[in-house]
Amino acid sequence: MTPAELYYRKTAAASSSGGLGVLIGLYDTLAGDLRRMAEAERGDDLVRRCREANHALLVIGCLEDCETKGSSGELADQLTAFYGSLRRNLVLAQAKRSPEMIEEQMAQVLKLREAWQAIELRAPAPEPESATAAQKFAAAAPEQPEPRRLGWTA
């Protein structure tokens, strides 16, 4: 990951509403893994392809963990099915040595990423947490007496 990509992801995560920036960052990471995986397959670089595939599977696991911790219902069921299908199709693409199948999965990931980004753009912007926390702390803190001067110096 380049420094610019890292900065982009940190900024997106810090400025997001309700954790969607982190989720979108995971989808960006997954799409990048899949792009590099397809490139490695085309270049017949099996070591790199396996490394990218392993990382992609870890990211899918992270996405599944995020999904199972916070939600239930129809959306959670659909995401669970999507992640399972994505995992199976990536394994199948590796077995068939098909960069086209990998790119099809990447297109699906990017489509879902766009949907999450549209939701994020519709959500109200959160208040800056640091200012709010500082204001709450200042209001709740008791008055501190002036420290006594002992009259000596070091």
Beta strands, then each sheet from edge to edge (+ up, - down):
end
